[in-house]
Amino acid sequence: MDLSLPLIVQGRDGEERYVIKLSVSLEREEP
């Protein structure tokens, strides 16, 4: 199961843009 959360950060001048991608992966543990 993968969860992806993209965040867009805009610069002060309004031209620069940064994309922050956070990803979380959940794996099931087998006993």
CHARMM-style PDB file with segment names, atoms N, HN, CA, C and O in Angstrom:
ATOM      1  N   MET     1       0.854  -1.192   0.000  1.00  0.00      PROA
ATOM      2  CA  MET     1       0.000   0.000   0.000  1.00  0.00      PROA
ATOM      3  C   MET     1       0.885   1.235   0.000  1.00  0.00      PROA
ATOM      4  O   MET     1       1.724   1.415   0.883  1.00  0.00      PROA
ATOM      5  N   ASP     2       0.691   2.068  -0.986  1.00  0.00      PROA
ATOM      6  HN  ASP     2       0.010   1.922  -1.703  1.00  0.00      PROA
ATOM      7  CA  ASP     2       1.518   3.270  -1.091  1.00  0.00      PROA
ATOM      8  C   ASP     2       0.649   4.512  -1.000  1.00  0.00      PROA
ATOM      9  O   ASP     2      -0.382   4.621  -1.664  1.00  0.00      PROA
ATOM     10  N   LEU     3       1.082   5.438  -0.170  1.00  0.00      PROA
ATOM     11  HN  LEU     3       1.920   5.349   0.369  1.00  0.00      PROA
ATOM     12  CA  LEU     3       0.375   6.719  -0.060  1.00  0.00      PROA
ATOM     13  C   LEU     3       1.295   7.811  -0.571  1.00  0.00      PROA
ATOM     14  O   LEU     3       2.445   7.914  -0.146  1.00  0.00      PROA
ATOM     15  N   SER     4       0.788   8.620  -1.479  1.00  0.00      PROA
ATOM     16  HN  SER     4      -0.146   8.536  -1.824  1.00  0.00      PROA
ATOM     17  CA  SER     4       1.604   9.693  -2.045  1.00  0.00      PROA
ATOM     18  C   SER     4       0.942  11.034  -1.780  1.00  0.00      PROA
ATOM     19  O   SER     4      -0.263  11.195  -1.978  1.00  0.00      PROA
ATOM     20  N   LEU     5       1.748  12.004  -1.326  1.00  0.00      PROA
ATOM     21  HN  LEU     5       2.727  11.873  -1.165  1.00  0.00      PROA
ATOM     22  CA  LEU     5       1.205  13.325  -1.022  1.00  0.00      PROA
ATOM     23  C   LEU     5       2.106  14.393  -1.627  1.00  0.00      PROA
ATOM     24  O   LEU     5       3.139  14.732  -1.050  1.00  0.00      PROA
ATOM     25  N   PRO     6       1.721  14.928  -2.790  1.00  0.00      PROA
ATOM     26  CA  PRO     6       2.526  15.979  -3.400  1.00  0.00      PROA
ATOM     27  C   PRO     6       2.155  17.355  -2.856  1.00  0.00      PROA
ATOM     28  O   PRO     6       0.976  17.691  -2.748  1.00  0.00      PROA
ATOM     29  N   LEU     7       3.167  18.143  -2.517  1.00  0.00      PROA
ATOM     30  HN  LEU     7       4.125  17.870  -2.605  1.00  0.00      PROA
ATOM     31  CA  LEU     7       2.945  19.507  -2.031  1.00  0.00      PROA
ATOM     32  C   LEU     7       3.615  20.477  -2.989  1.00  0.00      PROA
ATOM     33  O   LEU     7       4.767  20.284  -3.378  1.00  0.00      PROA
ATOM     34  N   ILE     8       2.888  21.521  -3.366  1.00  0.00      PROA
ATOM     35  HN  ILE     8       1.953  21.678  -3.050  1.00  0.00      PROA
ATOM     36  CA  ILE     8       3.455  22.530  -4.266  1.00  0.00      PROA
ATOM     37  C   ILE     8       3.722  23.799  -3.465  1.00  0.00      PROA
ATOM     38  O   ILE     8       2.814  24.380  -2.870  1.00  0.00      PROA
ATOM     39  N   VAL     9       4.969  24.213  -3.461  1.00  0.00      PROA
ATOM     40  HN  VAL     9       5.707  23.742  -3.945  1.00  0.00      PROA
ATOM     41  CA  VAL     9       5.350  25.423  -2.751  1.00  0.00      PROA
ATOM     42  C   VAL     9       5.737  26.484  -3.769  1.00  0.00      PROA
ATOM     43  O   VAL     9       6.585  26.251  -4.631  1.00  0.00      PROA
ATOM     44  N   GLN    10       5.122  27.629  -3.667  1.00  0.00      PROA
ATOM     45  HN  GLN    10       4.433  27.818  -2.967  1.00  0.00      PROA
ATOM     46  CA  GLN    10       5.401  28.697  -4.624  1.00  0.00      PROA
ATOM     47  C   GLN    10       6.362  29.707  -4.000  1.00  0.00      PROA
ATOM     48  O   GLN    10       6.242  30.048  -2.823  1.00  0.00      PROA
ATOM     49  N   GLY    11       7.307  30.175  -4.793  1.00  0.00      PROA
ATOM     50  HN  GLY    11       7.406  29.898  -5.749  1.00  0.00      PROA
ATOM     51  CA  GLY    11       8.302  31.125  -4.309  1.00  0.00      PROA
ATOM     52  C   GLY    11       7.697  32.497  -4.082  1.00  0.00      PROA
ATOM     53  O   GLY    11       6.550  32.761  -4.443  1.00  0.00      PROA
ATOM     54  N   ARG    12       8.503  33.372  -3.469  1.00  0.00      PROA
ATOM     55  HN  ARG    12       9.435  33.157  -3.175  1.00  0.00      PROA
ATOM     56  CA  ARG    12       7.998  34.717  -3.159  1.00  0.00      PROA
ATOM     57  C   ARG    12       7.776  35.527  -4.428  1.00  0.00      PROA
ATOM     58  O   ARG    12       6.834  36.314  -4.517  1.00  0.00      PROA
ATOM     59  N   ASP    13       8.656  35.326  -5.412  1.00  0.00      PROA
ATOM     60  HN  ASP    13       9.421  34.686  -5.339  1.00  0.00      PROA
ATOM     61  CA  ASP    13       8.525  36.104  -6.645  1.00  0.00      PROA
ATOM     62  C   ASP    13       7.344  35.618  -7.482  1.00  0.00      PROA
ATOM     63  O   ASP    13       6.904  36.302  -8.406  1.00  0.00      PROA
ATOM     64  N   GLY    14       6.838  34.437  -7.152  1.00  0.00      PROA
ATOM     65  HN  GLY    14       7.195  33.881  -6.402  1.00  0.00      PROA
ATOM     66  CA  GLY    14       5.669  33.926  -7.866  1.00  0.00      PROA
ATOM     67  C   GLY    14       6.035  33.174  -9.134  1.00  0.00      PROA
ATOM     68  O   GLY    14       5.151  32.713  -9.857  1.00  0.00      PROA
ATOM     69  N   GLU    15       7.324  33.045  -9.412  1.00  0.00      PROA
ATOM     70  HN  GLU    15       8.041  33.419  -8.824  1.00  0.00      PROA
ATOM     71  CA  GLU    15       7.726  32.328 -10.615  1.00  0.00      PROA
ATOM     72  C   GLU    15       8.296  30.958 -10.271  1.00  0.00      PROA
ATOM     73  O   GLU    15       8.077  29.978 -10.982  1.00  0.00      PROA
ATOM     74  N   GLU    16       9.032  30.913  -9.164  1.00  0.00      PROA
ATOM     75  HN  GLU    16       9.210  31.709  -8.586  1.00  0.00      PROA
ATOM     76  CA  GLU    16       9.662  29.644  -8.797  1.00  0.00      PROA
ATOM     77  C   GLU    16       8.654  28.744  -8.107  1.00  0.00      PROA
ATOM     78  O   GLU    16       7.852  29.189  -7.286  1.00  0.00      PROA
ATOM     79  N   ARG    17       8.714  27.478  -8.454  1.00  0.00      PROA
ATOM     80  HN  ARG    17       9.366  27.117  -9.121  1.00  0.00      PROA
ATOM     81  CA  ARG    17       7.817  26.511  -7.818  1.00  0.00      PROA
ATOM     82  C   ARG    17       8.606  25.283  -7.412  1.00  0.00      PROA
ATOM     83  O   ARG    17       9.455  24.786  -8.152  1.00  0.00      PROA
ATOM     84  N   TYR    18       8.309  24.817  -6.238  1.00  0.00      PROA
ATOM     85  HN  TYR    18       7.619  25.221  -5.637  1.00  0.00      PROA
ATOM     86  CA  TYR    18       8.958  23.597  -5.759  1.00  0.00      PROA
ATOM     87  C   TYR    18       7.887  22.555  -5.475  1.00  0.00      PROA
ATOM     88  O   TYR    18       6.823  22.867  -4.940  1.00  0.00      PROA
ATOM     89  N   VAL    19       8.181  21.328  -5.836  1.00  0.00      PROA
ATOM     90  HN  VAL    19       9.046  21.075  -6.270  1.00  0.00      PROA
ATOM     91  CA  VAL    19       7.240  20.248  -5.565  1.00  0.00      PROA
ATOM     92  C   VAL    19       7.871  19.309  -4.545  1.00  0.00      PROA
ATOM     93  O   VAL    19       8.930  18.731  -4.787  1.00  0.00      PROA
ATOM     94  N   ILE    20       7.210  19.166  -3.406  1.00  0.00      PROA
ATOM     95  HN  ILE    20       6.350  19.636  -3.209  1.00  0.00      PROA
ATOM     96  CA  ILE    20       7.692  18.262  -2.364  1.00  0.00      PROA
ATOM     97  C   ILE    20       6.806  17.028  -2.388  1.00  0.00      PROA
ATOM     98  O   ILE    20       5.593  17.113  -2.193  1.00  0.00      PROA
ATOM     99  N   LYS    21       7.425  15.885  -2.629  1.00  0.00      PROA
ATOM    100  HN  LYS    21       8.410  15.816  -2.788  1.00  0.00      PROA
ATOM    101  CA  LYS    21       6.649  14.647  -2.686  1.00  0.00      PROA
ATOM    102  C   LYS    21       6.981  13.789  -1.467  1.00  0.00      PROA
ATOM    103  O   LYS    21       8.126  13.399  -1.244  1.00  0.00      PROA
ATOM    104  N   LEU    22       5.947  13.515  -0.699  1.00  0.00      PROA
ATOM    105  HN  LEU    22       5.016  13.832  -0.880  1.00  0.00      PROA
ATOM    106  CA  LEU    22       6.114  12.633   0.453  1.00  0.00      PROA
ATOM    107  C   LEU    22       5.447  11.302   0.137  1.00  0.00      PROA
ATOM    108  O   LEU    22       4.283  11.258  -0.261  1.00  0.00      PROA
ATOM    109  N   SER    23       6.189  10.228   0.316  1.00  0.00      PROA
ATOM    110  HN  SER    23       7.135  10.264   0.638  1.00  0.00      PROA
ATOM    111  CA  SER    23       5.606   8.915   0.034  1.00  0.00      PROA
ATOM    112  C   SER    23       5.761   8.020   1.256  1.00  0.00      PROA
ATOM    113  O   SER    23       6.815   7.980   1.892  1.00  0.00      PROA
ATOM    114  N   VAL    24       4.691   7.307   1.564  1.00  0.00      PROA
ATOM    115  HN  VAL    24       3.835   7.340   1.048  1.00  0.00      PROA
ATOM    116  CA  VAL    24       4.713   6.373   2.679  1.00  0.00      PROA
ATOM    117  C   VAL    24       4.289   5.005   2.167  1.00  0.00      PROA
ATOM    118  O   VAL    24       3.245   4.862   1.532  1.00  0.00      PROA
ATOM    119  N   SER    25       5.101   4.014   2.447  1.00  0.00      PROA
ATOM    120  HN  SER    25       5.950   4.129   2.963  1.00  0.00      PROA
ATOM    121  CA  SER    25       4.754   2.659   2.014  1.00  0.00      PROA
ATOM    122  C   SER    25       4.550   1.771   3.246  1.00  0.00      PROA
ATOM    123  O   SER    25       5.375   1.738   4.159  1.00  0.00      PROA
ATOM    124  N   LEU    26       3.428   1.058   3.237  1.00  0.00      PROA
ATOM    125  HN  LEU    26       2.758   1.085   2.495  1.00  0.00      PROA
ATOM    126  CA  LEU    26       3.124   0.155   4.342  1.00  0.00      PROA
ATOM    127  C   LEU    26       3.251  -1.278   3.845  1.00  0.00      PROA
ATOM    128  O   LEU    26       2.679  -1.652   2.822  1.00  0.00      PROA
ATOM    129  N   GLU    27       4.010  -2.066   4.590  1.00  0.00      PROA
ATOM    130  HN  GLU    27       4.475  -1.762   5.422  1.00  0.00      PROA
ATOM    131  CA  GLU    27       4.171  -3.470   4.215  1.00  0.00      PROA
ATOM    132  C   GLU    27       3.658  -4.352   5.343  1.00  0.00      PROA
ATOM    133  O   GLU    27       3.856  -4.071   6.525  1.00  0.00      PROA
ATOM    134  N   ARG    28       3.004  -5.406   4.944  1.00  0.00      PROA
ATOM    135  HN  ARG    28       2.843  -5.634   3.984  1.00  0.00      PROA
ATOM    136  CA  ARG    28       2.436  -6.328   5.928  1.00  0.00      PROA
ATOM    137  C   ARG    28       3.487  -7.355   6.328  1.00  0.00      PROA
ATOM    138  O   ARG    28       4.111  -7.996   5.482  1.00  0.00      PROA
ATOM    139  N   GLU    29       3.664  -7.495   7.626  1.00  0.00      PROA
ATOM    140  HN  GLU    29       3.157  -6.975   8.313  1.00  0.00      PROA
ATOM    141  CA  GLU    29       4.658  -8.447   8.102  1.00  0.00      PROA
ATOM    142  C   GLU    29       4.041  -9.818   8.255  1.00  0.00      PROA
ATOM    143  O   GLU    29       2.978  -9.984   8.852  1.00  0.00      PROA
ATOM    144  N   GLU    30       4.738 -10.797   7.699  1.00  0.00      PROA
ATOM    145  HN  GLU    30       5.602 -10.662   7.214  1.00  0.00      PROA
ATOM    146  CA  GLU    30       4.258 -12.172   7.832  1.00  0.00      PROA
ATOM    147  C   GLU    30       4.940 -12.807   9.036  1.00  0.00      PROA
ATOM    148  O   GLU    30       6.165 -12.767   9.154  1.00  0.00      PROA
ATOM    149  N   PRO    31       4.161 -13.382   9.914  1.00  0.00      PROA
ATOM    150  CA  PRO    31       4.728 -14.001  11.123  1.00  0.00      PROA
ATOM    151  C   PRO    31       5.555 -15.255  10.809  1.00  0.00      PROA
ATOM    152  OT1 PRO    31       6.093 -15.883  11.720  1.00  0.00      PROA
TER     153      PRO     31
END
